[in-house]
Amino acid sequence: MATRAGGAWWFGVLLAGACGAGEDWTMPEIKLPDPPRHPCVACTPEELERLRAAWKGEGLPHKAVLWRVNEAEKALAADLVFPPRGAQHNQWYQCEPCQHFLVKVKDGHQCPRCKKVYTGAPYDDVVFYRVHEANLRGMLDAAWAHAVTGEAKYLEFAKRVLLGYAERYRTYPYHDNACKEGAAAAKSGGHLNEQTLGEASWMATRIAPAFDLMHGALSAEERAQIRDGLLLPMLKNIDKHKAGKSNWQTWHNAAMICGGAAMDEAEWVRKALAQDGQGFAWQMEHSVTAEGMWYENSWGYHFYTLSALVQIAECARRIGVDVWSHPAFRKMFTLPVRYTMPDGTLPRFGDDVTSRVDGDERMEVAYHAYRDPAILAVLLKEPRWFSVQLGRDTEQAAERPALESAVFPGAGHAILRSGELAGVMTFGPFGGFHGHFDKLSFVFFGHGAELGVDPGRAKSQAYRLPIHGNWYRATVSHNAVVVDGKSQDGAGGELLGFAAGEGVTMAGARCASAYKGVAQRRWLALTARYLLVFDALEADRERRFDWWFHHRGTQAECAAAVEEGALPKGYTGAEYLRKVKAGRSNEAVRVRFSGSDVSTELLFDVHPETSVLIGDGVGASVDDRVPLAALTRSGKQVRFAAVLEPLKGDAPRTVTGVAWEVRGEGFAVTVSRGAEQDVFVLGPQEVLEASLAGTRVPLKR
């Protein structure tokens, strides 16, 4: 993937007013087609004709449409079962003592670790979710298959499902994601799903599109049964929960516009787009950073929210209302391309698993709206359902833009690129419920691999379990500094400086609110060989500072850490560490992280009375182990200088030392590579200069 160093000089950047595109935009007139027409939610008549033509044709476009018809056939071949009650959240499908995801077995739900079998609610209800989802997905596939092929068997199946849920929706007990029912349940609950969020998602992506596709084939009586038994009561249930600045409300809006357009009721469409404090236009102004990132500061939730926003924008387009033109919305698609790391993924900040832009269906739809070559470059080259529906010529191609070092003050990320290496530091606003206590942490990639790991969240979405708060969100699981064994407070930081020159990119940031009485400044300097991390910490009293690094590999080795070790009692996250070895050193500390293709050497500066710990922690689950190292120093003023040097294959290490000294009000950090030295001069609020092997590098400021 082509990269080059580049960027601008920033310092003293204020984060206030980060949301909103900063450009005027006026909501178009909101109205429904007159006279009403269907389809208008799932597709336009022209789009449906493209799909029908591909079905009747040959080659890859036919194969793309055949995929959906085959899915409908699978639904028809399976037994149609309506569970006795609604769904429950995936977070309950856990063995609490083991904090491990369960597996469905004949007699119930079993923990793969301790083998305990759980029965009844809420475990059964999580499986009911899967049944409801399969029913609704099969219903939509069948509705599409009927619309494309005209075969009655698909229509009959889709009608059975939709009418079945219209008959049952109001009789299913009202419940929430805390397993409370009736009057005791929260206003965020539902009948078919345990959350208005889930009901809104099913309405926008399954129920309303299927009803829309079948509209002309349903009798007036059937349409009334579906409207009064399912669509209208579900929308009223969703609308009672005003979520405001939240991905929930985005899905609520998607449900309202899709459900409203399917029922030909314009008031629901107006709510979805223009309701003050809730609608699409308000969210674009208040929930998107100036660069285009969703405020929760997690690519997982950025794309989760985009799924709802795409439903809103496409439904609006099909009824003649253009919201794709909102400048903040467009940036939400173009920004992720600029974050792509050397392994093709996006940095895993906040509650994310692994996100990427290549081949993403949401990008396919965005290209149809914007015709942006940067978006075209990440699309699949073979026809798929959406490319056929939207009429994209998959023979067209575009070159990927060169990825540059860049800083995004609103989102609070500095991206450093040099050769085959890339690093990202996060310094921006706290991301709320889905944000982590990770201010000034960083991730690191090299030679096509993820090296420095941010844990994201558990694949099982273990939000209610201790592991989520004590590990995944906790500071200890990030490449960050932990103070006195506790996690940070939810905090924001500020950018100190960002500059780039030939062969080096540098960034600095500061945070004084993550820990009371502690101010941290962190600078990163990336060259084509290594990443330098320098930390200056000032405290109001003697404090313990632990410098943590997590590396995707097979093991961590350190000559100074050979004895059985442990963290102090009460240290947040200590219970999730395994294979812990510890020691002390008055010399430079070196840790080697071994990997199958890429290994990394971590070298620290010399400091008396330094403690070091190695072991492994949690990755995607408690069974996914990630090697780690921590260096401990105590005092009122503590400094850490560390160099991470990735080595591909059997390549020898080149970094032989790292040291720092006070220079004026700032610091000079020297990285030795045998007889050569690289020097980085850091001011108190800026990056002053850099020299590589004795040659000063001009920096763009």
Buried (B, 14 or more C-beta within 10 A) or exposed (E): BEBEBBBEBBBEBEBEEBBBBEEEBEBEEBEBEEEEBBBBBBBBEEBBEBBBBBBEEEEBBBBBBEEBBEBBBEBBEEEBEBBEBBBBBBBBBBBBEBBBBBEBEEEBBBBEBEEBBBEEEBBBBBBBBBBBBBBBBBBBBBBBBBBBBEEEBBBEBBBBBBBBBBBBBBEBEBBBBBBBEEEEBBEBBBBBBBBBBBBBBBBBBBBBBBBBBBBEBBEEEBBEBBBEBBBBBBBEBBBEBEBEBBBBBBBBBBBBBBBBBBBBBBEBBBBBBBBEEBBBBBBBBBBBBBBBBBBBBBBBBBBBBBBBBBBBBBBBBBBEBEBBEBBBBBBBBBBBBBBBBBBBBBBBBBBBEBBBBBEBBBBBBBBBBBEBBBBBBBBBEEBBBBBBBBEBEBEEEBEBEEBBBBBBBBBBBBBBBBBBBBBBBBBBBBBBEBBBBBBBBBBBBBBBBBBBBBBBBBEBBBBBBEBBBBBBBBBBBBBBBBBBBBBBEBBBBBBBBBBBBBBBBBBBBBBBBBBEEBBBBBBBBBBEBBBBBBBBBBBEEEBBBBBBBBBBBBBBBBEBBEEEBEBEEEBBBBEBBEBBBBBBBEEBBBBBBBBEEBBBBBBBBBBEEBBBBBBBBBBBBBEBBBBBBBBBBBBEEBBBBBBBBBBBEEEEBBBBBBBBEEBEEBBBBBBBBEEEBBBBBBBEBBBBBBBBEEEEBEBBB
